[in-house]
């Protein structure tokens, strides 16, 4: 009886001192646990008592258990109420305080350029079409009049996935894909990523973006091409921009030209263009004696560099929020 009274006093004191529900649960296990509880363990000593003392001792143990259980229930209710009060206090919202402006995302400078170029091309009557980034050799090179010995076909200049699949090196690959299903006249443009083996520096990257467009009509001329590119340049760089056309060679156009715009201190090359080569038209089932067309492919990455004063192309791909937040 003395041992039982001592354990009862200890347990009652521990219950009153419990600061958390976890502490209270530990007291329950220590004193009232069915297998290891100190007070429950006294029940196993009933057999050592004289028979006439067993009923009274058993009743006393049950009474102590009931008293301690009631204390634990009361203390548990108190701790839960304290926890609720604490949470309400910590999570309370002061509705009188001014609101905080939520952090919002910004569109990437390349995304802004994509949207503007798409708007310009649509305004010029071109329809947007998308093509795959993993392209078939037949569309990326063969359909564009590349000769087998052309250096662009070298495995060291392109990223091949299999013998016949590679990461497209220009969005011009779309021509061979879509033109067979089109009936002239038509105007098509596409925007997308391209991949080439490049020595990465401030103005070159192995991944870059292009806008590619082509038009086929009965009387399409080089003058139509120049007018389209000039209109596009004025929308991108302002009404007073000077556009330069210089002869250049590309396997899929004849004649071919290089396009550049004049900046305050230098010329910025945008890409290549020209009249679609007759072999390209024949390859997709269009008679070059009846139809003609022009095509151009312009790099998009340098446009936001010029417009926003970005001096390193790698900044466009590093996703540094300090830079992106400026746009």
Helices and strands as residue ranges (DSSP letters): H 2-17, H 21-27, I 28-32, H 38-42, G 43-48, H 51-90, H 109-123, E 127-128, E 134-136, H 137-140, G 142-144, G 151-153, E 165-167, G 171-173, H 174-178, G 179-181, E 186-195, E 207-217, H 222-237, E 243-248, E 253-262, E 267-276, H 278-283, E 292-299, H 301-308, G 313-316, H 321-324
